[in-house]
């Protein structure tokens, strides 16, 4: 006879609370339709003058001056492994704030990566803000996406399309970005 033990930490499949509303920004990068929580978006800008940084990987497009603050600009298409974006008429820079994620399993002794990161994401186009609820967000399949599964926080649907929800804390993990930049060998 076995005794059932209550689970102290219910898994993600257990949902006791009512579904919560999510507002998402739908955009395109590298041939993919993606979304980010609107709460993470500070502003959307036309692509302007960027100051290139020497000896950086192609996903680092440079830095921009945003009202006196230096903000790095990441080419989202290149960061996702889809090649460098070509700036076109609909291209934008989506300025986002990503929660601090050091990529080192939350090691609190790593003070260098303990603050949130404000970064501009160069994207091919921005479409709309749409609302969904948390019950409409599905897990990321292990196969079948052109975006690394660990870069996605879930999948949802809008306008008949399946849309990947970017996990900004992982796409913009400061330790991973710093490692990629430090390990870059220019040609």
PyMOL commands that set and color helices and strands:
alter all, ss='L'
color gray80, all
select helices_A, chain A and resi 38-40+76-79+111-113+134-136+149-151+168-171+174-182
alter helices_A, ss='H'
color red, helices_A
select strands_A, chain A and resi 21-29+32-37+41-46+60-66+69-75+92-98+117-123+125-133+152-158+161-166
alter strands_A, ss='S'
color yellow, strands_A
deselect
rebuild
show_as cartoon
